[in-house]
Amino acid sequence: MCSALTEQLEMFDELTQLTLLLNVSTELMDVAEVYLRFSRQTDEDQFKLGMPTLKRFVRPLDWLQVEAQLRQFAHAARTSRPKNRNLPPLMFRIPGESKSFLRARDVSVKSMFTGPRPAGQPAWVHLTLSKFNEEKPRIQEPSALEVVHEVSKANS
C-alpha cells in the first residue's frame, strides 16, 4: 500500500489545481466531474517523475499506434480544423494501480481550436475516453501437465 501511495504522490508533483463538480444534495456528496490542472516545472522530458504524460497512462503495447494517430491529427490541424476523429479502443492505466487498466471502448479526439492552429501555438487536443470495462491482469492457472505427478515404482 505504501508504494501505491508513493506512486500517486509522485504522479501529482506538478498538480496546480483540482476542481470538483459535486452533487451536495447526496449524502456522501457525489463527485460528478473532476478537472486536474498541471504545470510543467521543467522542459526535460521525464517519464518516471513529474508531469503526467499520456505515455504513462497508455498500455505500452498501444503507445506507438496512439502516438502516431494523435500526431497525425495534430499535423492536420496546422492547416485546417480537422474533423473530430474516433480512435480504436484504448487500454488506460488506473492511477495508483500499476497493473490495472480501464478499457475505453469509445475514444475520440478533437482540436481545441475552431480553425487552423495559430502559428507558434502548441498542438492542443481533447482526448475523450468513455464506455469503460476494467481489465486486470489474468492470473494464469497451471496447465494440466504441471499438476500431473509421476508415480515411481518405489511408492507402488
MDTraj code that builds the backbone (N, CA, C; nanometers):
import mdtraj as md
import numpy as np

residues = "MET CYS SER ALA LEU THR GLU GLN LEU GLU MET PHE ASP GLU LEU THR GLN LEU THR LEU LEU LEU ASN VAL SER THR GLU LEU MET ASP VAL ALA GLU VAL TYR LEU ARG PHE SER ARG GLN THR ASP GLU ASP GLN PHE LYS LEU GLY MET PRO THR LEU LYS ARG PHE VAL ARG PRO LEU ASP TRP LEU GLN VAL GLU ALA GLN LEU ARG GLN PHE ALA HIS ALA ALA ARG THR SER ARG PRO LYS ASN ARG ASN LEU PRO PRO LEU MET PHE ARG ILE PRO GLY GLU SER LYS SER PHE LEU ARG ALA ARG ASP VAL SER VAL LYS SER MET PHE THR GLY PRO ARG PRO ALA GLY GLN PRO ALA TRP VAL HIS LEU THR LEU SER LYS PHE ASN GLU GLU LYS PRO ARG ILE GLN GLU PRO SER ALA LEU GLU VAL VAL HIS GLU VAL SER LYS ALA ASN SER".split()
xyz = np.array([
    [0.0822, -0.1191, 0.0000],
    [0.0000, 0.0000, 0.0000],
    [0.0866, 0.1254, 0.0000],
    [0.1981, 0.1215, 0.0676],
    [0.2865, 0.2376, 0.0708],
    [0.3367, 0.2720, -0.0687],
    [0.3713, 0.1717, -0.1491],
    [0.4229, 0.2017, -0.2822],
    [0.3161, 0.2658, -0.3693],
    [0.1911, 0.2243, -0.3570],
    [0.0831, 0.2866, -0.4345],
    [0.0661, 0.4315, -0.3925],
    [0.0749, 0.4597, -0.2638],
    [0.0628, 0.5967, -0.2152],
    [0.1794, 0.6798, -0.2665],
    [0.2989, 0.6241, -0.2622],
    [0.4165, 0.6938, -0.3119],
    [0.4013, 0.7228, -0.4602],
    [0.3545, 0.6242, -0.5357],
    [0.3366, 0.6426, -0.6792],
    [0.2377, 0.7551, -0.7068],
    [0.1294, 0.7617, -0.6323],
    [0.0311, 0.8666, -0.6521],
    [0.0895, 1.0030, -0.6178],
    [0.1668, 1.0111, -0.5120],
    [0.2271, 1.1388, -0.4752],
    [0.3250, 1.1853, -0.5820],
    [0.4038, 1.0958, -0.6345],
    [0.4975, 1.1306, -0.7399],
    [0.4244, 1.1748, -0.8657],
    [0.3155, 1.1058, -0.8976],
    [0.2429, 1.1343, -1.0195],
    [0.1853, 1.2754, -1.0184],
    [0.1541, 1.3284, -0.9026],
    [0.0900, 1.4579, -0.8929],
    [0.1855, 1.5686, -0.8485],
    [0.3158, 1.5511, -0.8706],
    [0.4140, 1.6531, -0.8329],
    [0.3818, 1.7896, -0.8919],
    [0.3325, 1.7953, -1.0131],
    [0.3123, 1.9217, -1.0824],
    [0.1648, 1.9621, -1.0897],
    [0.0844, 1.9080, -1.0006],
    [-0.0570, 1.9450, -0.9920],
    [-0.0683, 2.0865, -0.9369],
    [-0.1389, 2.1744, -1.0089],
    [-0.1549, 2.3126, -0.9629],
    [-0.2989, 2.3455, -0.9267],
    [-0.3946, 2.2673, -0.9754],
    [-0.5343, 2.2946, -0.9427],
    [-0.6161, 2.1676, -0.9573],
    [-0.7127, 2.1516, -0.8693],
    [-0.8071, 2.0402, -0.8730],
    [-0.9460, 2.0992, -0.8529],
    [-1.0350, 2.0773, -0.9486],
    [-1.1714, 2.1286, -0.9394],
    [-1.2673, 2.0109, -0.9424],
    [-1.3604, 2.0084, -0.8488],
    [-1.4593, 1.9010, -0.8399],
    [-1.5986, 1.9579, -0.8621],
    [-1.6787, 1.8909, -0.9440],
    [-1.8201, 1.9233, -0.9562],
    [-1.8921, 1.8255, -0.8648],
    [-1.9501, 1.8780, -0.7581],
    [-2.0110, 1.7951, -0.6539],
    [-2.1627, 1.8056, -0.6560],
    [-2.2275, 1.6954, -0.6266],
    [-2.3716, 1.6953, -0.6035],
    [-2.3886, 1.6927, -0.4521],
    [-2.4024, 1.8096, -0.3909],
    [-2.4093, 1.8177, -0.2449],
    [-2.5467, 1.7791, -0.1908],
    [-2.6399, 1.7472, -0.2789],
    [-2.7702, 1.7018, -0.2306],
    [-2.7702, 1.5517, -0.2019],
    [-2.6598, 1.4826, -0.2315],
    [-2.6488, 1.3416, -0.1948],
    [-2.5773, 1.3310, -0.0608],
    [-2.5996, 1.2215, 0.0092],
    [-2.5454, 1.2057, 0.1440],
    [-2.3933, 1.2151, 0.1486],
    [-2.3265, 1.1512, 0.0525],
    [-2.1803, 1.1499, 0.0529],
    [-2.1199, 1.2536, -0.0414],
    [-2.2009, 1.3416, -0.0960],
    [-2.1577, 1.4448, -0.1909],
    [-2.0869, 1.3820, -0.3111],
    [-2.1651, 1.3219, -0.3987],
    [-2.1112, 1.2552, -0.5169],
    [-2.0262, 1.3503, -0.6004],
    [-1.9148, 1.2985, -0.6512],
    [-1.8282, 1.3740, -0.7411],
    [-1.8716, 1.3392, -0.8834],
    [-1.9269, 1.4366, -0.9542],
    [-1.9746, 1.4135, -1.0906],
    [-1.8639, 1.4350, -1.1938],
    [-1.7769, 1.5322, -1.1698],
    [-1.6664, 1.5602, -1.2616],
    [-1.5435, 1.6033, -1.1823],
    [-1.4269, 1.5722, -1.2375],
    [-1.3001, 1.6139, -1.1774],
    [-1.2164, 1.6782, -1.2873],
    [-1.1615, 1.7935, -1.2568],
    [-1.0734, 1.8630, -1.3504],
    [-0.9403, 1.8845, -1.2793],
    [-0.8330, 1.8347, -1.3395],
    [-0.6986, 1.8497, -1.2837],
    [-0.6175, 1.9407, -1.3750],
    [-0.5469, 2.0357, -1.3177],
    [-0.4600, 2.1236, -1.3963],
    [-0.3166, 2.1012, -1.3490],
    [-0.2281, 2.0798, -1.4458],
    [-0.0874, 2.0570, -1.4168],
    [-0.0042, 2.1654, -1.4825],
    [0.1118, 2.1931, -1.4257],
    [0.2038, 2.2907, -1.4820],
    [0.3432, 2.2299, -1.4832],
    [0.3998, 2.2171, -1.6032],
    [0.5332, 2.1576, -1.6164],
    [0.6352, 2.2483, -1.5494],
    [0.7172, 2.1900, -1.4626],
    [0.8187, 2.2655, -1.3893],
    [0.9542, 2.2614, -1.4587],
    [0.9696, 2.1716, -1.5539],
    [1.0963, 2.1577, -1.6254],
    [1.0662, 2.1267, -1.7712],
    [1.1592, 2.1628, -1.8594],
    [1.1428, 2.1314, -2.0012],
    [1.1983, 1.9941, -2.0363],
    [1.2619, 1.9294, -1.9395],
    [1.3173, 1.7969, -1.9644],
    [1.2038, 1.6968, -1.9792],
    [1.2170, 1.6086, -2.0790],
    [1.1194, 1.5009, -2.0919],
    [1.1446, 1.4029, -1.9794],
    [1.0450, 1.3839, -1.8976],
    [1.0580, 1.2909, -1.7858],
    [0.9452, 1.1907, -1.7937],
    [0.9806, 1.0646, -1.7877],
    [0.8778, 0.9612, -1.7874],
    [0.8529, 0.9119, -1.6463],
    [0.9567, 0.9091, -1.5651],
    [0.9457, 0.8493, -1.4322],
    [0.8732, 0.9396, -1.3325],
    [0.9092, 1.0649, -1.3246],
    [0.8521, 1.1559, -1.2259],
    [0.7985, 1.2808, -1.2934],
    [0.7261, 1.3600, -1.2173],
    [0.6867, 1.4921, -1.2637],
    [0.5569, 1.4945, -1.3404],
    [0.5572, 1.5725, -1.4462],
    [0.4391, 1.5996, -1.5260],
    [0.3763, 1.4700, -1.5756],
    [0.2461, 1.4521, -1.5539],
    [0.1823, 1.3317, -1.6084],
    [0.1840, 1.3376, -1.7611],
    [0.2039, 1.2245, -1.8231],
    [0.2075, 1.2172, -1.9688],
    [0.1149, 1.1067, -2.0158],
    [0.0670, 1.1204, -2.1372],
    [-0.0200, 1.0170, -2.1921],
    [0.0541, 0.8838, -2.1994],
    [0.1820, 0.8887, -2.2306],
    [0.2604, 0.7652, -2.2411],
    [0.2584, 0.6871, -2.1101],
    [0.2527, 0.7568, -1.9982],
    [0.2493, 0.6910, -1.8676],
    [0.1182, 0.6144, -1.8473],
    [0.0092, 0.6636, -1.9072],
    [-0.1219, 0.6047, -1.8828],
    [-0.1647, 0.5013, -1.9867],
    [-0.1066, 0.5081, -2.1059],
    [-0.1449, 0.4155, -2.2120],
    [-0.0654, 0.2861, -2.1977],
    [-0.1318, 0.1752, -2.2223],
    [-0.0636, 0.0456, -2.2186],
    [0.0524, 0.0481, -2.3182],
    [0.1726, 0.0060, -2.2768],
    [0.2900, 0.0136, -2.3644],
    [0.2683, -0.0476, -2.5030],
    [0.1950, -0.1560, -2.5104],
    [0.1681, -0.2213, -2.6377],
    [0.0901, -0.1299, -2.7327],
    [0.0098, -0.0382, -2.6797],
    [-0.0738, 0.0507, -2.7608],
    [-0.0071, 0.1838, -2.7933],
    [0.1030, 0.2165, -2.7255],
    [0.1583, 0.3512, -2.7317],
    [0.1931, 0.3974, -2.8731],
    [0.2666, 0.3196, -2.9510],
    [0.3114, 0.3654, -3.0826],
    [0.1943, 0.3997, -3.1739],
    [0.0904, 0.3187, -3.1711],
    [-0.0270, 0.3441, -3.2548],
    [-0.0999, 0.4712, -3.2098],
    [-0.1193, 0.4867, -3.0802],
    [-0.1883, 0.6048, -3.0271],
    [-0.1078, 0.7309, -3.0576],
    [0.0221, 0.7252, -3.0339],
    [0.1075, 0.8411, -3.0599],
    [0.0997, 0.8823, -3.2065],
    [0.1089, 0.7858, -3.2975],
    [0.1043, 0.8164, -3.4407],
    [-0.0291, 0.8802, -3.4797],
    [-0.1390, 0.8273, -3.4277],
    [-0.2707, 0.8817, -3.4617],
    [-0.2878, 1.0242, -3.4096],
    [-0.2422, 1.0507, -3.2883],
    [-0.2560, 1.1848, -3.2321],
    [-0.1645, 1.2851, -3.3023],
    [-0.0439, 1.2441, -3.3366],
    [0.0471, 1.3348, -3.4083],
    [-0.0058, 1.3647, -3.5489],
    [-0.0627, 1.2643, -3.6135],
    [-0.1219, 1.2849, -3.7461],
    [-0.2390, 1.3835, -3.7360],
    [-0.3222, 1.3684, -3.6343],
    [-0.4353, 1.4591, -3.6129],
    [-0.3845, 1.6012, -3.5890],
    [-0.2834, 1.6169, -3.5044],
    [-0.2281, 1.7489, -3.4735],
    [-0.1640, 1.8122, -3.5970],
    [-0.0993, 1.7310, -3.6790],
    [-0.0376, 1.7821, -3.8014],
    [-0.1449, 1.8380, -3.8953],
    [-0.2569, 1.7690, -3.9073],
    [-0.3672, 1.8154, -3.9923],
    [-0.4250, 1.9469, -3.9405],
    [-0.4149, 1.9712, -3.8106],
    [-0.4704, 2.0931, -3.7502],
    [-0.3875, 2.2171, -3.7828],
    [-0.2694, 2.1995, -3.8398],
    [-0.1867, 2.3155, -3.8753],
    [-0.2497, 2.3972, -3.9879],
    [-0.3153, 2.3295, -4.0807],
    [-0.3677, 2.3975, -4.1988],
    [-0.5194, 2.4107, -4.2005],
    [-0.5885, 2.3301, -4.1260],
    [-0.7348, 2.3383, -4.1220],
    [-0.7825, 2.2815, -3.9896],
    [-0.9097, 2.2997, -3.9633],
    [-0.9651, 2.2397, -3.8418],
    [-1.0051, 2.0969, -3.8756],
    [-0.9335, 1.9994, -3.8223],
    [-0.9679, 1.8612, -3.8556],
    [-1.1008, 1.8223, -3.7919],
    [-1.1709, 1.7324, -3.8588],
    [-1.2958, 1.6815, -3.8031],
    [-1.2636, 1.5964, -3.6809],
    [-1.3564, 1.5956, -3.5861],
    [-1.3399, 1.5068, -3.4707],
    [-1.3186, 1.3663, -3.5234],
    [-1.2361, 1.2911, -3.4528],
    [-1.2000, 1.1582, -3.5024],
    [-1.2172, 1.0547, -3.3925],
    [-1.2726, 0.9399, -3.4293],
    [-1.2815, 0.8273, -3.3367],
    [-1.1571, 0.7418, -3.3534],
    [-1.1044, 0.6957, -3.2413],
    [-0.9865, 0.6095, -3.2412],
    [-1.0268, 0.4709, -3.1930],
    [-0.9431, 0.3712, -3.2156],
    [-0.9735, 0.2360, -3.1669],
    [-0.9776, 0.2322, -3.0139],
    [-1.0393, 0.1290, -2.9570],
    [-1.0403, 0.1148, -2.8105],
    [-0.8983, 0.1239, -2.7550],
    [-0.8901, 0.1691, -2.6304],
    [-0.7613, 0.2003, -2.5695],
    [-0.7578, 0.1475, -2.4267],
    [-0.6444, 0.0910, -2.3884],
    [-0.6231, 0.0460, -2.2511],
    [-0.5542, 0.1593, -2.1759],
    [-0.6195, 0.2089, -2.0688],
    [-0.5733, 0.3255, -1.9938],
    [-0.5430, 0.2839, -1.8507],
    [-0.4204, 0.3097, -1.8061],
    [-0.3762, 0.2693, -1.6720],
    [-0.4555, 0.3427, -1.5646],
    [-0.4973, 0.2708, -1.4628],
    [-0.5672, 0.3306, -1.3494],
    [-0.4621, 0.3939, -1.2589],
    [-0.4715, 0.5253, -1.2324],
    [-0.3720, 0.5896, -1.1456],
    [-0.3598, 0.5185, -1.0109],
    [-0.2362, 0.4907, -0.9713],
    [-0.2104, 0.4239, -0.8447],
    [-0.2190, 0.2724, -0.8523],
    [-0.2623, 0.2195, -0.9655],
    [-0.2748, 0.0745, -0.9848],
    [-0.1885, 0.0373, -1.1051],
    [-0.0622, 0.0126, -1.0831],
    [0.0312, -0.0042, -1.1942],
    [-0.0029, -0.1196, -1.2880],
    [-0.0782, -0.2185, -1.2409],
    [-0.1089, -0.3335, -1.3257],
    [-0.2551, -0.3402, -1.3684],
    [-0.3330, -0.2387, -1.3369],
    [-0.4746, -0.2387, -1.3734],
    [-0.5018, -0.1321, -1.4785],
    [-0.5852, -0.1689, -1.5735],
    [-0.6209, -0.0781, -1.6816],
    [-0.7720, -0.0708, -1.6951],
    [-0.8171, 0.0412, -1.7497],
    [-0.9555, 0.0540, -1.7926],
    [-0.9530, 0.0426, -1.9442],
    [-1.0439, -0.0362, -1.9983],
    [-1.0537, -0.0458, -2.1437],
    [-1.1592, 0.0543, -2.1885],
    [-1.1162, 0.1591, -2.2561],
    [-1.2086, 0.2589, -2.3096],
    [-1.2526, 0.2110, -2.4475],
    [-1.3797, 0.1788, -2.4590],
    [-1.4313, 0.1311, -2.5872],
    [-1.4638, 0.2462, -2.6818],
    [-1.4848, 0.3654, -2.6261],
    [-1.5144, 0.4834, -2.7072],
    [-1.4027, 0.5853, -2.6842],
    [-1.3243, 0.6116, -2.7872],
    [-1.2108, 0.7036, -2.7786],
    [-1.2241, 0.8043, -2.8927],
    [-1.2217, 0.9328, -2.8586],
    [-1.2319, 1.0348, -2.9635],
    [-1.1342, 1.1482, -2.9358],
    [-1.0959, 1.2156, -3.0427],
    [-1.0038, 1.3284, -3.0330],
    [-1.0628, 1.4448, -3.1122],
    [-1.0485, 1.5654, -3.0560],
    [-1.0924, 1.6856, -3.1274],
    [-0.9942, 1.7976, -3.0983],
    [-0.9878, 1.8920, -3.1907],
    [-0.8964, 2.0052, -3.1773],
    [-0.9512, 2.1063, -3.0781],
    [-0.8615, 2.1753, -3.0102],
    [-0.9007, 2.2831, -2.9184],
    [-0.9342, 2.4105, -2.9951],
    [-0.8886, 2.4209, -3.1186],
    [-0.9048, 2.5434, -3.1955],
    [-1.0260, 2.5336, -3.2875],
    [-1.0893, 2.6478, -3.3164],
    [-1.2073, 2.6499, -3.4028],
    [-1.1698, 2.6586, -3.5499],
    [-1.0446, 2.6823, -3.5802],
    [-0.9943, 2.6873, -3.7172],
    [-0.8552, 2.6279, -3.7187],
    [-0.7744, 2.6649, -3.8201],
    [-0.6360, 2.6162, -3.8198],
    [-0.5636, 2.6630, -3.6937],
    [-0.4690, 2.5833, -3.6495],
    [-0.3936, 2.6182, -3.5294],
    [-0.3082, 2.7409, -3.5575],
    [-0.3162, 2.8426, -3.4715],
    [-0.2337, 2.9626, -3.4912],
    [-0.0844, 2.9284, -3.4868],
    [-0.0066, 2.9984, -3.5684],
    [0.1381, 2.9749, -3.5738],
    [0.1995, 2.9944, -3.4358],
    [0.2893, 2.9059, -3.4006],
    [0.3592, 2.9163, -3.2728],
    [0.2820, 2.8609, -3.1539],
    [0.1590, 2.8187, -3.1745],
    [0.0790, 2.7628, -3.0650],
    [0.1046, 2.6126, -3.0525],
    [0.1073, 2.5612, -2.9308],
    [0.1189, 2.4161, -2.9136],
    [-0.0028, 2.3458, -2.9740],
    [0.0135, 2.2217, -3.0072],
    [-0.0955, 2.1416, -3.0635],
    [-0.1797, 2.0856, -2.9493],
    [-0.2859, 2.1568, -2.9118],
    [-0.3743, 2.1126, -2.8036],
    [-0.4909, 2.0334, -2.8618],
    [-0.5185, 1.9180, -2.8034],
    [-0.6348, 1.8385, -2.8440],
    [-0.7064, 1.7879, -2.7191],
    [-0.8339, 1.7605, -2.7353],
    [-0.9112, 1.6935, -2.6309],
    [-0.9157, 1.5459, -2.6670],
    [-0.8724, 1.4608, -2.5758],
    [-0.8842, 1.3164, -2.5921],
    [-0.9890, 1.2720, -2.4919],
    [-1.0982, 1.2182, -2.5416],
    [-1.2086, 1.1775, -2.4551],
    [-1.2216, 1.0260, -2.4577],
    [-1.2220, 0.9675, -2.3387],
    [-1.2360, 0.8227, -2.3231],
    [-1.3659, 0.7950, -2.2488],
    [-1.4404, 0.6946, -2.2943],
    [-1.5637, 0.6572, -2.2243],
    [-1.5973, 0.5112, -2.2536],
    [-1.7087, 0.4669, -2.1981],
    [-1.7545, 0.3271, -2.2083],
    [-1.6436, 0.2327, -2.1613],
    [-1.6204, 0.2357, -2.0314],
    [-1.5085, 0.1620, -1.9727],
    [-1.5453, 0.0214, -1.9270],
    [-1.4491, -0.0681, -1.9400],
    [-1.4503, -0.2012, -1.8795],
    [-1.3173, -0.2148, -1.8096],
    [-1.3185, -0.2491, -1.6822],
    [-1.1925, -0.2646, -1.6104],
    [-1.1262, -0.3949, -1.6518],
    [-0.9976, -0.3889, -1.6773],
    [-0.9199, -0.5064, -1.7164],
    [-0.8087, -0.5260, -1.6146],
    [-0.8029, -0.6419, -1.5536],
    [-0.6945, -0.6735, -1.4609],
    [-0.6111, -0.7842, -1.5236],
    [-0.4834, -0.7901, -1.4892],
    [-0.4015, -0.8973, -1.5452],
    [-0.4598, -1.0328, -1.5072],
    [-0.4650, -1.1186, -1.6039],
    [-0.5202, -1.2518, -1.5783],
    [-0.4168, -1.3374, -1.5072],
    [-0.4614, -1.4077, -1.4057],
    [-0.3734, -1.4992, -1.3343],
    [-0.3750, -1.6301, -1.4111],
    [-0.2575, -1.6724, -1.4527],
    [-0.2506, -1.7952, -1.5297],
    [-0.2646, -1.9152, -1.4375],
    [-0.3604, -1.9985, -1.4721],
    [-0.3778, -2.1219, -1.3963],
    [-0.2763, -2.2226, -1.4483],
    [-0.2277, -2.3087, -1.3605],
    [-0.1306, -2.4082, -1.4071],
    [-0.1948, -2.5001, -1.5105],
    [-0.1158, -2.5371, -1.6094],
    [-0.1692, -2.6278, -1.7106],
    [-0.1856, -2.7662, -1.6490],
    [-0.2648, -2.8476, -1.7139],
    [-0.2909, -2.9829, -1.6638],
    [-0.1611, -3.0619, -1.6508],
    [-0.0654, -3.0357, -1.7383],
    [0.0611, -3.1086, -1.7334],
    [0.1441, -3.0714, -1.6110],
    [0.1299, -2.9474, -1.5622],
    [0.2075, -2.9049, -1.4464],
    [0.1583, -2.9694, -1.3175],
    [0.0340, -3.0135, -1.3123],
    [-0.0185, -3.0728, -1.1898],
    [-0.0149, -3.2252, -1.1914],
    [0.0264, -3.2827, -1.3043],
    [0.0386, -3.4282, -1.3116],
    [0.1698, -3.4676, -1.2449],
    [0.1643, -3.5616, -1.1530],
    [0.2843, -3.6089, -1.0842],
    [0.3110, -3.7526, -1.1263],
    [0.4375, -3.7815, -1.1445],
    [0.4751, -3.9159, -1.1823],
    [0.4848, -4.0020, -1.0572],
    [0.4289, -4.1192, -1.0631],
    [0.4360, -4.2115, -0.9502],
    [0.5506, -4.3084, -0.9778],
    [0.6454, -4.3141, -0.8855],
    [0.7595, -4.4039, -0.9054],
    [0.7240, -4.5440, -0.8571],
    [0.7998, -4.6432, -0.9031],
    [0.7756, -4.7824, -0.8655],
    [0.8007, -4.8035, -0.7172],
    [0.8857, -4.7212, -0.6565],
    [0.9163, -4.7361, -0.5143],
    [0.7940, -4.7048, -0.4294],
    [0.7080, -4.6168, -0.4743],
    [0.5882, -4.5804, -0.3988],
    [0.4741, -4.6780, -0.4226],
    [0.4835, -4.7681, -0.5214],
    [0.3732, -4.8586, -0.5534],
    [0.3668, -4.9774, -0.4639],
])
top = md.Topology()
chain = top.add_chain()
for i, resn in enumerate(residues, 1):
    res = top.add_residue(resn, chain, resSeq=i)
    for name in ("N", "CA", "C"):
        top.add_atom(name, md.element.get_by_symbol(name[0]), res)
traj = md.Trajectory(xyz[None], top)
